[in-house]
Amino acid sequence: MKATALAAHTPEAVRAALAARGWDPQPAWFAAIGMQPFVVLFEDITETEREALVRWSTRSGADILTGDGWALVAAAASRLAPLGRHDRTTADLEGLIPELVRLFTAWADPPRVWRIAGAEIALAEPLLVGILNVTPDSFSDGGRFADADAALAHAERLKADGAGLLDVGGESTRPGARAVPVAEEIERVVPVITALVRRGLGPVSVDTRKAAVAQAALEAGAAVVNDVSGLAHDPALAGTVAAPGGGAGLILMHMRGTPDTMDGLATYHHVAVEVAAELRAAAERAEAAGVARGAIAVDPGFGFAKNPEQNWRLLDELATIAGLGYPVVVGPSRKRFLGAATGRPVEDRDRATAAACALAWERGARGFRVHDVALAREALLVARATTLAR
């Protein structure tokens, strides 16, 4: 007799073992998915629901840890799935079904496309989002592309390197950056967006927190609005994105406070769970304002109101953000937490950025906002090759 430990982090290991022993491809894949470990944290549950979960877990063989108003349940996905079905659960657990359906749907059938103005972006391959800062004071490349000709030349390089979306920003959000008046921000971004669209270098995203800037950018041809404040700075921005005839994509990033105050707000009990909850609330506000669910992507906001340790924890637990059911975009490019790990200065963090992007892909991210598109693309091609069968 011999025993072999299979890789538990991927269903491919079980699928391959079953296929090698004569199983047909589809049943082998379904069985492999069903054996994947699944852990659910229920919060704000009643005492009746908590007790019912304990009884259910005892019967089903699931592991459970509970406390006042919460329960953490862990088991194979196939064992937990009946909790999300009206015909397989008990009346006192009916209230958990909507959340379980949402979680299982996001896990088993993640978004395949992201809808933006005039197009759908397929998510089977990594989406490289090239950073084009037309600002004098961005933390990494401030002033390099403030001139329109320099910005266009850089945009052409980003596209040639594989960028599927160009993100034009006219206001730095680095710690301590000054706020830019609306008129000045529009003056910076609109001519560049217009020229990019005219040259066929789109689709284009505008990196702004302000509804008026977003409106001007959309009129100039932008297809996506990237709001680093997650609608906290200007609640009217969601309505601008959702306006009739707009139909733009919307990236909601997690940040607390402002660039001046965010470092003092990096206080979390469990960073991934709290960031997910705050992003979910932002997405619900966007949908309530009329933004189509399929147009929304979420960004955990690496470096924004998070210290280095929190950024690493968030990266490792990125599947919690993917569990919201929206496409996940990440922006680790040249951030301080990469420097804290590598000791490299900001201008020499592109290799670390590429590694972070590869790790994020494995944990569910599909969009990658970076300065060096070519290097990140190469790392992501390697990461993608390990997940081709999934």
C-alpha positions in Angstrom: 0.0 0.0 0.0 1.1 3.6 -0.7 -0.4 7.0 -0.1 0.2 10.2 -2.0 -0.7 13.7 -0.7 -2.4 15.6 -3.6 -2.2 19.4 -3.9 -5.2 20.7 -2.0 -5.2 24.3 -3.3 -6.4 23.4 -6.8 -9.1 21.1 -8.1 -6.8 20.1 -10.9 -5.0 17.6 -8.7 -8.2 15.6 -8.0 -9.4 15.9 -11.5 -6.1 14.6 -12.9 -6.2 11.7 -10.4 -9.7 10.7 -11.4 -9.0 11.1 -15.1 -6.0 8.9 -14.8 -8.2 6.2 -13.4 -10.8 6.3 -16.2 -13.3 9.0 -15.2 -14.8 11.0 -17.9 -13.7 14.7 -18.0 -16.9 16.4 -16.9 -17.8 14.1 -13.9 -14.1 14.2 -12.9 -14.2 18.0 -12.9 -17.4 18.3 -10.9 -16.2 15.8 -8.3 -12.9 17.7 -8.0 -14.8 21.0 -7.5 -17.0 19.4 -4.9 -14.0 18.2 -2.9 -12.4 21.7 -2.7 -12.3 23.1 0.9 -14.8 25.9 1.6 -14.8 28.1 4.7 -17.7 30.5 5.4 -17.9 33.1 8.1 -21.4 34.0 9.1 -21.9 37.3 11.0 -24.9 39.0 12.6 -26.7 35.7 12.9 -29.4 35.1 15.5 -29.0 32.7 18.4 -31.5 30.4 16.7 -29.5 30.3 13.5 -26.3 29.7 15.4 -27.7 26.7 17.3 -29.2 25.4 14.1 -25.8 25.6 12.4 -24.2 23.7 15.2 -26.8 20.9 14.8 -26.5 20.9 11.1 -22.7 20.7 11.3 -22.8 17.8 13.7 -25.0 15.9 11.3 -23.1 16.8 8.2 -19.6 16.4 9.5 -18.6 20.0 8.9 -16.3 21.8 11.3 -17.8 24.7 13.2 -16.5 27.4 15.5 -19.1 29.8 17.0 -19.5 32.8 19.3 -22.0 35.5 20.1 -23.6 36.4 16.7 -21.2 34.6 14.5 -20.2 31.1 13.2 -17.3 29.9 11.1 -18.1 26.7 9.1 -15.6 24.7 7.1 -16.1 21.6 5.0 -15.8 20.4 1.4 -17.8 22.5 -1.0 -20.2 19.5 -1.8 -20.9 19.1 1.9 -21.7 22.8 2.4 -23.7 23.3 -0.8 -27.0 21.9 0.7 -27.1 24.8 3.1 -27.9 27.0 0.1 -30.9 25.0 -1.1 -34.4 25.5 0.2 -35.2 21.8 -0.3 -32.1 20.6 1.6 -32.0 22.8 4.7 -34.2 23.5 7.7 -36.6 26.4 8.3 -34.4 28.0 10.9 -31.6 28.3 8.4 -33.6 29.7 5.5 -32.2 33.2 6.2 -28.7 32.1 5.3 -29.6 30.9 1.8 -29.3 34.2 -0.1 -25.8 34.8 1.2 -24.7 31.2 0.6 -26.0 31.3 -3.0 -24.1 34.6 -3.6 -20.9 33.0 -2.2 -21.2 29.7 -4.1 -22.0 31.5 -7.3 -19.0 33.8 -7.0 -16.8 30.8 -6.2 -18.0 28.3 -8.7 -18.9 30.7 -11.6 -16.8 33.9 -11.3 -17.4 36.8 -13.7 -16.4 35.9 -17.2 -16.6 39.5 -18.7 -16.5 43.0 -17.5 -18.9 45.5 -19.2 -17.5 48.9 -20.1 -18.7 51.6 -22.4 -19.0 50.2 -25.9 -17.4 46.8 -25.2 -17.0 43.8 -23.0 -13.6 42.8 -21.6 -13.1 39.0 -21.4 -11.5 37.9 -18.1 -10.2 34.5 -19.1 -6.8 36.2 -19.6 -5.2 38.9 -17.4 -6.2 42.4 -18.1 -3.2 44.7 -18.0 -4.2 48.3 -17.0 -1.4 50.7 -18.0 -0.9 53.6 -15.7 -0.7 57.0 -17.4 -0.3 59.7 -14.8 -0.5 63.2 -16.3 0.4 64.8 -13.0 3.5 66.7 -11.7 3.5 64.9 -8.3 2.6 61.2 -8.5 4.7 59.1 -6.2 6.5 57.1 -8.9 6.4 59.0 -12.2 5.3 62.5 -11.3 6.0 65.0 -14.1 7.3 62.5 -16.6 4.2 62.4 -18.7 2.5 65.8 -17.9 3.3 66.9 -21.4 0.6 65.7 -23.9 3.2 64.4 -26.5 5.1 62.5 -23.8 1.9 61.1 -22.5 0.8 59.8 -25.9 4.2 58.3 -26.6 4.1 56.5 -23.3 0.6 55.3 -24.1 1.8 53.8 -27.3 4.5 51.9 -25.5 2.0 50.6 -22.9 -0.3 49.4 -25.6 2.6 47.7 -27.5 3.6 46.0 -24.3 0.1 44.5 -23.9 -2.0 46.9 -22.0 -5.7 46.3 -22.5 -6.8 49.4 -20.8 -5.1 52.8 -20.2 -5.8 54.5 -16.9 -5.3 58.3 -17.2 -5.0 60.2 -13.9 -4.8 63.9 -13.3 -4.6 64.0 -9.5 -2.1 62.3 -7.4 -3.5 60.3 -4.4 -0.1 59.6 -2.8 0.0 60.4 1.0 0.1 64.1 1.5 -0.7 65.0 -2.1 -2.6 68.3 -2.6 -6.1 68.2 -3.9 -6.5 69.4 -7.5 -9.3 71.7 -8.5 -11.9 70.3 -10.8 -11.1 72.6 -13.7 -7.4 71.9 -13.5 -7.9 68.1 -13.4 -10.2 68.3 -16.4 -7.6 70.4 -18.2 -5.0 67.7 -17.6 -6.9 64.6 -18.5 -9.4 65.5 -21.2 -7.0 66.4 -24.0 -5.0 63.2 -23.4 -8.1 61.1 -23.4 -9.4 62.7 -26.6 -6.1 62.1 -28.3 -5.9 58.5 -27.1 -9.4 57.7 -28.4 -8.7 59.5 -31.7 -5.5 57.4 -32.2 -7.4 54.2 -31.5 -5.4 53.5 -28.3 -8.4 52.8 -26.2 -10.3 51.7 -24.2 -9.4 54.4 -21.7 -10.1 54.7 -18.0 -10.1 58.0 -16.1 -8.7 57.8 -12.6 -10.8 60.4 -10.7 -12.8 60.8 -7.5 -15.0 63.6 -8.9 -18.2 63.4 -10.8 -17.5 66.5 -12.9 -14.2 65.2 -14.0 -15.7 61.8 -14.8 -18.4 63.4 -16.8 -15.9 65.4 -18.9 -13.8 62.3 -19.4 -16.7 60.2 -20.5 -17.7 62.9 -23.0 -14.2 62.8 -24.3 -14.5 59.0 -24.9 -13.4 57.3 -21.7 -15.0 53.9 -21.2 -14.2 53.4 -17.5 -14.2 55.5 -14.3 -11.7 54.4 -11.7 -12.7 55.9 -8.3 -10.0 55.4 -5.7 -12.4 56.6 -3.0 -15.1 54.0 -3.7 -17.7 56.7 -4.0 -16.8 58.2 -0.6 -15.4 61.4 -2.0 -18.3 62.3 -4.4 -21.4 60.2 -4.1 -22.7 61.8 -7.3 -20.1 60.0 -9.3 -22.1 56.8 -9.4 -25.0 58.6 -11.1 -22.6 60.1 -13.6 -21.4 56.6 -14.6 -25.0 55.3 -14.7 -26.4 58.2 -16.7 -28.4 57.3 -19.8 -26.2 56.7 -22.8 -23.2 56.3 -20.5 -23.0 52.6 -19.5 -19.3 53.0 -18.5 -17.4 50.6 -16.4 -16.7 51.5 -12.8 -13.8 50.5 -10.6 -14.4 50.9 -6.9 -11.3 51.0 -4.9 -11.1 50.6 -1.1 -9.7 53.6 0.8 -10.4 55.1 4.2 -10.3 58.9 4.6 -8.3 61.0 2.2 -4.7 60.9 1.0 -3.8 63.2 4.0 -5.6 61.0 6.6 -5.6 57.5 5.3 -2.4 56.3 7.0 -3.9 57.0 10.4 -7.0 54.9 9.6 -5.1 51.6 9.0 -6.8 49.8 11.9 -8.4 46.4 11.3 -9.3 43.4 13.2 -9.4 41.2 10.1 -8.3 43.3 7.1 -9.7 41.1 4.2 -13.1 40.7 5.8 -13.4 44.4 6.6 -12.2 45.5 3.2 -14.6 43.1 1.5 -17.5 44.5 3.6 -16.7 48.1 2.8 -16.3 47.3 -0.9 -19.6 45.5 -0.9 -21.3 48.5 0.6 -19.8 50.7 -2.1 -20.9 48.4 -4.9 -24.4 48.3 -3.5 -24.5 52.1 -3.5 -23.4 52.1 -7.1 -26.1 49.6 -8.1 -28.7 51.6 -6.2 -27.6 54.6 -8.3 -28.2 52.7 -11.5 -24.8 51.3 -12.3 -25.2 47.8 -13.8 -23.8 45.0 -11.7 -21.8 43.7 -14.7 -20.1 47.1 -15.1 -18.6 47.1 -11.6 -15.1 46.0 -10.7 -13.6 46.2 -7.2 -10.1 47.0 -6.1 -8.8 46.2 -2.5 -6.7 49.3 -2.6 -3.2 48.1 -1.8 -1.3 50.9 0.0 -4.4 52.9 0.8 -5.1 53.0 4.5 -3.1 49.8 5.0 0.3 49.2 6.5 2.8 46.7 4.9 1.6 43.8 7.0 -2.0 44.5 6.2 -1.2 44.7 2.5 0.5 41.3 2.6 -2.4 39.7 4.5 -4.9 41.2 2.0 -2.9 39.9 -0.9 -2.8 36.4 0.6 -6.5 36.4 1.4 -7.6 38.1 -1.9 -10.1 35.3 -2.5 -12.2 36.9 0.1 -12.5 40.0 -2.2 -13.2 37.8 -5.2 -16.0 36.2 -3.2 -18.0 39.4 -3.6 -18.7 38.3 -7.2 -17.3 41.3 -9.0 -14.2 41.3 -11.2 -11.2 42.1 -9.0 -8.6 44.7 -10.1 -5.4 45.2 -8.1 -2.9 48.0 -8.1 0.3 46.9 -6.2 2.6 48.7 -8.6 5.7 50.1 -6.9 3.9 50.4 -3.6 5.6 50.9 -0.3 4.8 47.4 1.0 6.8 45.9 -1.8 9.7 48.2 -0.9 9.4 47.1 2.8 9.8 43.4 1.7 12.6 43.9 -0.9 14.4 47.0 0.3 14.2 48.4 -3.2 13.5 52.1 -3.9 10.3 53.1 -5.7 11.9 53.2 -9.1 13.2 49.6 -8.8 10.1 47.7 -7.7 8.7 46.5 -11.0 10.0 42.9 -10.5 8.3 42.8 -7.1 5.2 44.2 -8.7 5.2 41.5 -11.3 5.5 38.8 -8.6 2.7 40.4 -6.6 0.5 40.4 -9.7 1.2 36.7 -10.3 0.2 35.9 -6.7 -3.0 38.0 -7.1 -4.0 36.1 -10.3 -3.8 32.8 -8.4 -6.1 34.3 -5.7 -8.7 35.6 -8.1 -7.7 39.0 -9.4 -8.2 39.5 -13.2 -7.2 43.2 -13.7 -3.7 44.5 -12.9 -2.9 48.2 -12.8 0.8 48.6 -13.3 3.5 51.0 -14.5 5.6 48.3 -16.3 3.2 46.4 -18.4 5.7 44.2 -20.2 7.2 42.8 -17.0 3.9 42.2 -15.3 2.5 40.6 -18.4 5.3 38.0 -18.5 4.8 37.1 -14.9 1.0 36.8 -15.4 1.5 34.5 -18.5 3.4 32.2 -16.2 0.7 32.3 -13.5 -2.0 31.9 -16.2 -0.3 28.7 -17.5 -0.8 27.0 -14.2 -4.5 27.6 -14.2 -5.4 26.8 -17.8 -7.5 23.8 -16.8 -9.6 25.6 -14.2 
